[in-house]
Amino acid sequence: MPHYKNILVGIDGSDEAKHAFQKAIDLAVDDQAHLIIAHVIDTSTYATIAQYDRTIVERAGKHANGLLDTYEEEAEEAG
């Protein structure tokens, strides 16, 4: 079985992402690998809306940071 040094997992708040995150934690713990948690905001999808409501991208960023903080705490607790 391969041993990983780095594991990248994307999160978006979905159940599927949570499941992938749990698998990534298990692999990282087993292989003593570095876990990288990522969330991408595609601001191009907000282009038209942002012209009228400039806070939408800011709110998306705050939501993403909240998700990342939650997942980071869980990963740290798992080791």
Rosetta blueprint (number, residue, H / E / L):
1 M L
2 P L
3 H L
4 Y L
5 K L
6 N E
7 I E
8 L E
9 V E
10 G E
11 I L
12 D L
13 G L
14 S L
15 D H
16 E H
17 A H
18 K H
19 H H
20 A H
21 F H
22 Q H
23 K H
24 A H
25 I H
26 D H
27 L H
28 A H
29 V H
30 D H
31 D H
32 Q L
33 A L
34 H E
35 L E
36 I E
37 I E
38 A E
39 H L
40 V L
41 I L
42 D L
43 T H
44 S H
45 T H
46 Y H
47 A H
48 T H
49 I H
50 A H
51 Q H
52 Y H
53 D L
54 R L
55 T H
56 I H
57 V H
58 E H
59 R H
60 A H
61 G H
62 K H
63 H H
64 A H
65 N H
66 G H
67 L H
68 L H
69 D H
70 T H
71 Y H
72 E H
73 E H
74 E H
75 A H
76 E H
77 E H
78 A H
79 G L
